[in-house]
Amino acid sequence: MVLYFAYGSNMNPERMRERGVKFKSFRPAKLKGYRLAFNKACYTFPGYGCANVEPDPNGVVEGVLYEVLEGLESLDSYEGYPHHYGRREVEVETPSGEKVKAVCYVAQPAFIKEGLKPHPNYLKHLLKACQLGLLSKSYCKKIESLFREKP
């Protein structure tokens, strides 16, 4: 079993299942000391940005912590690991205050480009986590506000 912290489109459990990932459970979690950015050049939506996390001493990224039973290799393929995204072990905190080590994907520097905006279809996967009650209302409002921004 591997703990995996998702902060982008993989926060949608349906997407994870479609990608062949079998998981025991999923729950909310926070990654402190980072901020969410959409500065990873998407290969599925050229000209748009996919989610990435960047160090920020005052930042907090909300996401979903999965207990992955199998399928991490399949997820690696979808995420373009190791070429597009690398894997990093991070410490996340659950709503109960438990701190655990988890794997998350971080964009490789060669694919980071400033000024990108996420594609609306991509954002819908992030909003699925909102519909499931996995993210705070304030965090969901920030994601929803991206629909009003022009790329």
Secondary structure, 3 states (H helix, E strand, C coil): CEEEEECCHHHCHHHHHHCCCEEEEEEEEEEEEEEEEEEEECCCCCCCEEEEEEEEEEEEEEEEEEEEEECHHHHHHHHCCCCCEEEEEEEEECCCCCEEEEEEEEECHHHECCCCCCCHHHHHHHHHHHHCCCCCHHHHHHHHHHHHCCC
